[in-house]
């Protein structure tokens, strides 16, 4: 997890939009970190997930939370679990309130597929994702947030080939 373990919480209040068809809301994206907990109000929903090529509404449910996986867990699981592509759409009814809590590795953490997963699935696949320092990924992510995640991972592979990052922790 690195020496510096940041956690970020974001409180969001989105007022109703009289003409939601004229704006995009928050474009499709994945989150860079590990696990994201989203606490929505139980009246207005604006979150959608991409499932099988279709956008699916995530209805608000009383006394519940939404758990999203970020890019780092996709890497650690060597692609067994994928980061969630999601977006926020504008709504005409009511103010949407939510609280998102992002659990990210420290900036100095070296991220790589868990060796036991790679070994266990050796017949089926090889290590698909590169090793990289989380801060390097965040710098790349900042410029490419609303683009597909695959080019980000490819750029990290190129950086790994240049720098030969060696994991400092074992699973």
C-alpha positions as CSV (number, residue, x, y, z in Angstrom):
1,X,0.0,0.0,0.0
2,X,3.0,2.3,0.2
3,X,4.1,4.5,3.1
4,X,1.6,7.3,2.4
5,X,-2.0,6.0,2.3
6,X,-4.4,8.6,1.1
7,X,-8.1,8.3,1.4
8,X,-10.3,10.9,-0.3
9,X,-14.0,11.6,0.5
10,X,-16.1,13.8,-1.8
11,X,-19.5,15.2,-0.9
12,X,-21.6,16.0,-3.9
13,X,-24.9,17.8,-4.3
14,X,-26.2,18.0,-7.9
15,X,-29.2,20.4,-8.4
16,X,-31.9,19.4,-10.8
17,X,-31.3,20.4,-14.4
18,X,-34.2,21.8,-16.4
19,X,-32.8,20.5,-19.7
20,X,-30.6,17.4,-19.0
21,X,-30.5,16.6,-22.7
22,X,-28.2,19.7,-23.3
23,X,-25.4,18.6,-20.9
24,X,-23.4,15.4,-20.4
25,X,-23.1,15.3,-16.6
26,X,-19.9,13.4,-15.7
27,X,-18.6,11.5,-18.8
28,X,-17.9,7.8,-18.8
29,X,-14.8,6.9,-16.8
30,X,-13.2,4.4,-14.5
31,X,-11.7,5.4,-11.1
32,X,-7.9,5.2,-10.7
33,X,-7.8,3.9,-7.2
34,X,-8.7,0.7,-5.4
35,X,-12.2,0.6,-3.8
36,X,-14.8,3.3,-4.0
37,X,-17.8,3.4,-1.6
38,X,-20.7,5.5,-2.8
39,X,-23.4,6.5,-0.4
40,X,-26.4,7.9,-2.4
41,X,-29.5,9.5,-1.1
42,X,-32.6,7.3,-1.5
43,X,-34.6,9.6,-3.7
44,X,-32.7,10.8,-6.8
45,X,-30.2,8.7,-8.8
46,X,-27.8,9.9,-11.5
47,X,-25.3,7.0,-11.6
48,X,-25.2,4.6,-14.5
49,X,-22.9,1.6,-15.1
50,X,-21.9,0.2,-18.4
51,X,-22.9,-3.5,-18.6
52,X,-22.7,-5.5,-21.8
53,X,-22.5,-2.3,-23.8
54,X,-25.6,-0.8,-22.3
55,X,-26.0,2.0,-19.7
56,X,-27.8,0.7,-16.7
57,X,-29.3,3.0,-14.0
58,X,-28.1,2.3,-10.4
59,X,-31.3,3.0,-8.4
60,X,-30.9,4.5,-5.0
61,X,-31.6,2.1,-2.2
62,X,-32.3,3.1,1.4
63,X,-29.5,2.2,3.9
64,X,-27.2,0.8,1.2
65,X,-24.0,1.8,-0.6
66,X,-22.5,1.1,-4.0
67,X,-19.1,-0.5,-4.2
68,X,-17.0,0.2,-7.3
69,X,-13.7,-1.3,-8.1
70,X,-11.0,1.0,-9.5
71,X,-8.2,0.4,-11.9
72,X,-5.7,-0.6,-9.2
73,X,-7.8,-3.7,-8.2
74,X,-8.1,-4.6,-11.9
75,X,-4.3,-4.7,-12.0
76,X,-3.8,-6.5,-8.7
77,X,-6.3,-9.2,-9.8
78,X,-4.6,-9.4,-13.2
79,X,-7.9,-8.6,-14.9
80,X,-10.0,-11.1,-13.0
81,X,-12.1,-8.2,-11.7
82,X,-12.5,-5.2,-13.9
83,X,-12.7,-1.6,-12.9
84,X,-16.3,-0.2,-13.3
85,X,-17.0,2.1,-16.2
86,X,-19.6,4.6,-15.0
87,X,-21.0,8.0,-15.6
88,X,-23.2,10.6,-13.9
89,X,-26.2,11.9,-15.8
90,X,-28.2,15.1,-15.2
91,X,-31.7,14.7,-13.8
92,X,-34.7,17.0,-13.8
93,X,-36.2,15.8,-10.5
94,X,-34.7,16.9,-7.2
95,X,-31.2,17.5,-5.9
96,X,-29.1,14.4,-5.9
97,X,-26.9,14.0,-2.8
98,X,-24.0,11.6,-2.5
99,X,-20.9,10.9,-0.6
100,X,-18.0,9.0,-2.3
101,X,-15.1,7.6,-0.4
102,X,-12.1,6.6,-2.5
103,X,-9.6,4.2,-1.0
104,X,-6.4,4.6,-2.9
105,X,-2.9,3.2,-2.4
106,X,-0.1,5.6,-1.3
107,X,1.5,7.5,-4.0
108,X,4.8,5.6,-3.5
109,X,3.1,2.1,-3.7
110,X,4.2,-0.2,-6.4
111,X,1.2,-1.8,-8.0
112,X,1.4,-5.1,-9.8
113,X,-0.6,-8.3,-10.3
114,X,-0.6,-10.5,-7.2
115,X,2.0,-13.2,-7.9
116,X,-0.2,-16.0,-6.5
117,X,-3.0,-15.1,-8.9
118,X,-0.6,-15.0,-11.9
119,X,0.9,-18.4,-10.8
120,X,-2.5,-19.9,-10.1
121,X,-3.8,-19.0,-13.5
122,X,-0.6,-19.7,-15.4
123,X,-2.2,-22.2,-17.7
124,X,-5.0,-19.7,-18.6
125,X,-3.1,-16.5,-18.8
126,X,0.1,-14.7,-18.1
127,X,0.7,-11.4,-16.2
128,X,-1.4,-9.0,-18.3
129,X,-0.7,-5.8,-16.4
130,X,2.6,-4.0,-15.7
131,X,4.2,-3.1,-12.4
132,X,4.2,0.7,-11.7
133,X,4.3,3.3,-9.0
134,X,0.8,4.6,-8.2
135,X,1.9,8.3,-8.5
136,X,3.1,7.7,-12.0
137,X,-0.3,6.2,-12.9
138,X,-2.1,9.1,-11.3
139,X,-0.1,11.6,-13.4
140,X,-1.1,9.7,-16.6
141,X,-4.7,9.3,-15.4
142,X,-5.1,13.0,-14.8
143,X,-4.6,13.7,-18.6
144,X,-6.5,10.6,-19.8
145,X,-9.3,10.2,-17.3
146,X,-12.2,10.3,-19.7
147,X,-10.6,8.0,-22.2
148,X,-10.5,4.2,-22.3
149,X,-8.3,2.6,-19.5
150,X,-6.5,0.3,-21.9
151,X,-4.2,3.0,-23.4
152,X,-3.3,4.0,-19.8
153,X,-2.2,0.4,-19.0
154,X,-0.3,0.3,-22.3
155,X,1.5,3.5,-21.4
156,X,2.4,2.1,-18.0
157,X,3.8,-1.1,-19.8
158,X,6.0,1.2,-21.9
159,X,7.2,3.0,-18.8
160,X,7.9,-0.3,-17.0
161,X,10.0,-1.5,-20.0
162,X,12.0,1.7,-19.8
163,X,12.4,1.8,-16.0
164,X,12.3,-1.9,-15.0
165,X,10.2,-1.2,-11.9
166,X,10.7,-4.0,-9.3
167,X,7.9,-4.8,-6.8
168,X,8.9,-4.0,-3.3
169,X,6.2,-6.1,-1.5
170,X,5.0,-9.6,-1.9
171,X,1.5,-11.0,-1.5
